[in-house]
């Protein structure tokens, strides 16, 4: 497997739908909100001055294989989804009437995320790999790139929250030196909270 990691901030806008498609395979809340939310989230993330990440691109084909994203303010990143009020209300109403439990989970998660961060720390918000490229340590490499960049930027600690059933992500994260500091419920999600020094 021959690939190159590129900064997510440098991705061409035409490639963001591919990032969104890969993310739709994730079982988290953002995916459950639907593709419009996912695409808008990553459009915001690449422009956010505090967020940073990487994407892996296969050298031979140019195909995007996976990505990672970190932020010192993950709740502020998510709150930017509400900037375009008209768009946000329209999308939320769709979710409310078609998937009311997802809407409820959105409220629970927005409350739970408050107060989880520390000064001089970043959150590994996502590291997701296309299923065709899993099992080759790419997720671990993408997450490690976040850790290295966070260290370069002067951050002292990195956090991650991973669903307890997600053994592959948990193994990759622990292989990168993270330890579980607590296990908690967030609505329908049962998660491990992990951290590592940078």
N, C-alpha and C positions, 0 to 999 in steps of 0.2 A: 504494500500500500504506500504510494508515493503522493505526498500532499504537502501543502505549505499553509502555515497559519498567517492570517492577515488581521490587522486591527479592524474591529467591527465598525469603527467610525469612518473607515475609508471605503466601506462597501458601496458599490454603485446602487442607487435607488431601485434600479430595475431588478436587482437580486434580492431585495427585501421580501417579496412574495415567496421566494424559495425558503428563506429563513422562517417565515410564518407557516409554510406548509410543513416543514420539519417539526416546528413546535406543536402543531396540531396533533402530532402523535404522542405528546406528553399528556399524562392523565390529570394534570393540575387544573386549578380553577380558571386560569386565563384561557386555556383551550376550551373548557366547558362554556365559557362566555361566547365563543364563536370566532370564526375567522376575522371578521371586521375588527374585533377588539384586539386580536393577536397582531394583525398587521399594523394597526394604529400604535400599539404598544412599542413595537420595534422601530417604527418611524420616529417615535418620541425618543426612544433610548439612544439611537445613534446621534441625535442632536443634543442630548442632555450633557451639560458641561461636566457633571460629576461621574456619570456612568461610563464604563469602558468594557470592552470585551474583544473576542476574537472569533473568526470563522475559519474553518478548515476547508481548503479547496483542493480537489484532486488535480494533480499536475497535468496528467494526460488529457482528461476530459473537461476540466474546468468546473466540474460538478461540485456544488457545496455539500459537504459531508456532515457538518455539525457546527455548533457555535457555543460560545459561553458569554455570560454577561454578569457584571458585578456593579454594585453601587453602594456608596456610603449612606444613601438615603432612599432605600427601596420604596417606602411609602410615598415619598415626594414624587418619585418617578411614576408610580401608579396613579397618583392624584392628577397628573397632567392629562390623563384620559378625559377628564371633565372640562378641559379648557374650551373645547368647541361644544358649548352647552346643547345646541340644537342636535348635533350628531349624537352626543352622549345620551340625551333623553330618549331619542328615537331608538338607539340600540338597547338601552336599559329596558324600555317598554317591551321590546321584542322578547328579551330574556324573561321579563316578569310574566308575560302571558304564555310563553311557550315552555319555559323551564323555571317555574317558580322556586324550586329547591336550590337551583344554582343562584338565583337572585338572593335568597336568604343566606347562602354560603358566602356570597360577595360581601354582605354586611358584616357577617361574623369575622371573616378574614380581615376586613379593613379595620376592625376594632382590635383584633389579636395582634396585628403587626406593629401597632403603636408601642413604643417603649422597648422594643427588642434590641435596638442598636446601642452601641457604645461609641464614645469619642475615639477617633483614630482607628476606626474599624470599617470594614466593608462586608457586604453580604454577597455571597455567590448566589445570585438570583436564579440563574439558569445555566445548565450545561447539558445540551441535548444533541444526540447523534442520530442521523438517519438510520433506521433499522438495518439497512443493507450494509452499514459499516460498523455495526456494533460488535463487541467481543474482540476488538483489536487495540484496546487501551486508548482509543481516541478521546473518549470522554475524560479520562484521567489527564491526558495531555492538555486538553482545552481548559480544564480547571486549574491545572498547574500554571498555565500561562497567566491566568487571572492572579494567582498568588504572587508570581514573579513581578507582574506589573504593579500590583498593590504595594509590594515591598519597595519598588522603585519610587512610587509616589509618596512614600512615607507612612503608609498605614501600618499599624502594629498587629492587627488581628483580623481574621476572616471568619465569618459565620456562614452556616448553611442549614436549611431545614429540608429534610427528606422524609417522604412517606415511609413508614416502617416496612411496607411490603416491597419497596423498591430495592431489592438486594444488590443489583448491579451498581446503581448510583451510590449506595451506601458503601459497598466494597471499594469503589474507585475513590470516594472521598476519604475513607479511612486510610487507604494506601497513600494518599497525599498528606497524611499526618494529622487529620482531623480526629477529634475524640468526641464522643457523645456526652453532652453535659446535662441533657434532660430529654424526656419523652413527654409529649403533650397532645391534647386534643384541640382541634380547631374545626369545630362543626363536624363534618363528615370525615375530615382528615385526622389520621393518627400519625404524628410526626416525631422524628428525632431532631433535636437541635444539636448541631455540632459546631465546634470551633477549632481554630488552629492559630498559633502565633505565626507571624510573618517575619 
